[in-house]
Amino acid sequence: MKRTLFVISVIVTASSSAPAQVTIDVSKITCDEFVKYEIADPKQIGAWISGYYHGVHSNPILDEQKVLQTANKVEEYCFKHPDALVMKAVESILGPQ
């Protein structure tokens, strides 16, 4: 009986200490959340968005310099429009996709 309780407590402890899986709906990230690092580092979000737009256009080329420039432009836009969605900010900078 003690052995069974020990095994159960080990399983419960191990499962409760596992990191939680987090999903993020990027289409709902606001500019305010973006510039305040509330979701993740803006450069990481910018890299994901760049990959998304490149994927939409079947463009496998990644220009790191251009990604950083776009991320900086999005950050500037977001400081001026904190209630806007980041995806809308990107569309306004890159044009309709």
C-alpha positions in Angstrom: 0.0 0.0 0.0 2.8 2.4 0.9 4.6 1.6 -2.3 1.4 2.3 -4.4 1.0 5.7 -2.6 4.6 6.5 -3.3 4.3 5.7 -7.0 1.1 7.8 -7.3 2.7 10.7 -5.5 5.7 10.5 -7.8 3.5 10.5 -10.9 1.4 13.4 -9.7 4.6 15.4 -8.8 6.2 14.7 -12.1 3.1 15.6 -14.1 2.5 18.9 -12.1 6.1 20.0 -12.6 6.0 19.7 -16.4 6.0 23.0 -18.2 2.6 24.1 -19.5 2.1 24.3 -23.2 1.2 27.9 -24.2 -0.6 28.8 -27.5 -0.8 32.4 -28.7 -3.2 33.8 -31.3 -0.9 36.2 -33.0 -3.8 37.8 -34.8 -5.1 39.1 -31.4 -1.8 40.7 -30.1 -2.3 44.4 -29.6 0.4 47.0 -30.3 0.4 47.8 -26.6 1.2 44.2 -25.7 3.8 44.1 -28.4 5.8 47.2 -27.2 5.5 46.3 -23.6 6.9 42.8 -24.1 3.7 41.3 -22.5 3.6 38.3 -24.9 7.3 37.9 -26.0 10.2 39.8 -27.2 9.0 42.0 -30.1 11.8 40.7 -32.3 10.6 37.1 -31.8 7.0 38.1 -32.7 8.3 40.1 -35.7 10.3 37.0 -36.9 7.2 34.8 -36.6 5.1 37.4 -38.5 7.8 37.6 -41.2 7.8 33.9 -41.6 4.0 33.9 -41.8 3.9 36.5 -44.5 6.7 34.8 -46.4 4.8 31.5 -46.2 1.6 33.1 -47.5 3.5 34.3 -50.5 5.5 31.1 -51.0 8.7 33.0 -50.5 11.4 30.8 -48.8 14.0 33.6 -48.7 14.6 35.2 -45.3 16.4 38.5 -45.3 17.4 39.0 -41.7 18.2 42.7 -42.2 14.7 43.3 -43.8 13.0 41.4 -40.9 14.7 43.7 -38.4 13.9 46.8 -40.3 10.2 45.8 -40.5 10.1 44.9 -36.8 11.5 48.4 -36.0 8.9 50.0 -38.2 6.1 47.9 -36.5 7.4 49.0 -33.1 7.4 52.7 -34.2 3.8 52.2 -35.5 2.7 50.5 -32.4 4.0 53.3 -30.1 1.7 55.7 -32.1 -1.3 53.3 -32.2 -1.3 51.2 -29.0 -4.9 49.9 -29.5 -4.2 48.6 -33.0 -3.5 44.9 -33.7 0.1 44.0 -34.6 -1.1 42.1 -37.7 -2.9 45.3 -38.9 0.3 47.3 -38.2 2.3 44.9 -40.4 -0.3 45.2 -43.2 -0.2 48.9 -43.0 3.6 48.9 -43.3 4.0 46.1 -45.9 0.7 46.8 -47.8 -2.2 44.4 -48.2 -1.1 40.8 -48.4 
